[in-house]
Amino acid sequence: TDAMAAMGLGDGDHHVGSMRVCIKDGRATLAGTDTLAGSVVSMDSCVKRFLQFTGCEIGKALLCTTLHPAMVLNRHVARQKRGDGGRAEMDAPIGIL
């Protein structure tokens, strides 16, 4: 996500740096205008929406929102393993399902 500092503040008028930003229904605009100020969507919301729009499995959605963008930026790392050498597994993140 490319969310700005106002992410998570909820509806209302907020100051972000020198800008006055109005957030209403998940949309951030420069106060008093219709000009978009930036994104205020969180990563868990992005994953939830991706799941709703595509109907894919959560594992694939997480790969699409984490590993694949990292690979495009050449920022991926080797898969982590547990201390006992086994592959680490992850349960569904809280709040996504």
JOKAZI-V429338 format. One record per residue. N is the residue number from 1. RES is the residue in three letters. SS is DSSP state (hx for helix, st for strand, lp for the rest). D_CENTER is the distance of its C-alpha to the mean C-alpha in Angstrom with 1 decimal. Layout:
((N | RES | SS | D_CENTER) (N | RES | SS | D_CENTER))
This chain:
((1 | THR | lp | 4.2) (2 | ASP | lp | 7.5) (3 | ALA | st | 7.5) (4 | MET | lp | 11.0) (5 | ALA | lp | 12.8) (6 | ALA | lp | 13.4) (7 | MET | lp | 10.0) (8 | GLY | lp | 11.3) (9 | LEU | lp | 14.9) (10 | GLY | lp | 15.6) (11 | ASP | lp | 18.2) (12 | GLY | st | 20.8) (13 | ASP | st | 21.9) (14 | HIS | st | 20.4) (15 | HIS | st | 21.4) (16 | VAL | st | 19.0) (17 | GLY | lp | 21.5) (18 | SER | lp | 24.3) (19 | MET | st | 22.4) (20 | ARG | st | 22.8) (21 | VAL | st | 19.7) (22 | CYS | st | 20.0) (23 | ILE | st | 17.1) (24 | LYS | st | 18.2) (25 | ASP | lp | 16.6) (26 | GLY | lp | 13.1) (27 | ARG | st | 14.6) (28 | ALA | st | 15.4) (29 | THR | st | 18.8) (30 | LEU | st | 21.4) (31 | ALA | lp | 23.7) (32 | GLY | lp | 26.6) (33 | THR | lp | 25.3) (34 | ASP | lp | 23.3) (35 | THR | lp | 21.7) (36 | LEU | st | 17.9) (37 | ALA | st | 16.9) (38 | GLY | st | 13.3) (39 | SER | st | 9.8) (40 | VAL | lp | 9.0) (41 | VAL | lp | 6.1) (42 | SER | lp | 3.9) (43 | MET | hx | 1.6) (44 | ASP | hx | 5.3) (45 | SER | hx | 6.0) (46 | CYS | hx | 4.9) (47 | VAL | hx | 6.9) (48 | LYS | hx | 9.4) (49 | ARG | hx | 10.0) (50 | PHE | hx | 10.5) (51 | LEU | hx | 12.9) (52 | GLN | hx | 14.6) (53 | PHE | hx | 15.2) (54 | THR | hx | 16.4) (55 | GLY | lp | 17.9) (56 | CYS | lp | 17.3) (57 | GLU | lp | 17.4) (58 | ILE | hx | 14.5) (59 | GLY | hx | 15.6) (60 | LYS | hx | 15.4) (61 | ALA | hx | 11.9) (62 | LEU | hx | 10.8) (63 | LEU | hx | 13.1) (64 | CYS | hx | 11.7) (65 | THR | hx | 8.1) (66 | THR | hx | 9.8) (67 | LEU | hx | 13.5) (68 | HIS | hx | 14.1) (69 | PRO | hx | 12.3) (70 | ALA | hx | 13.9) (71 | MET | hx | 17.1) (72 | VAL | hx | 17.1) (73 | LEU | lp | 16.9) (74 | ASN | lp | 19.4) (75 | ARG | lp | 17.5) (76 | HIS | lp | 17.7) (77 | VAL | lp | 20.0) (78 | ALA | lp | 22.3) (79 | ARG | lp | 21.3) (80 | GLN | lp | 21.8) (81 | LYS | st | 24.7) (82 | ARG | lp | 26.0) (83 | GLY | lp | 28.9) (84 | ASP | lp | 31.3) (85 | GLY | lp | 30.3) (86 | GLY | lp | 28.7) (87 | ARG | st | 25.4) (88 | ALA | lp | 22.5) (89 | GLU | lp | 21.0) (90 | MET | lp | 18.0) (91 | ASP | lp | 18.0) (92 | ALA | lp | 15.3) (93 | PRO | lp | 12.6) (94 | ILE | lp | 13.6) (95 | GLY | lp | 12.4) (96 | ILE | lp | 11.1) (97 | LEU | lp | 14.7))
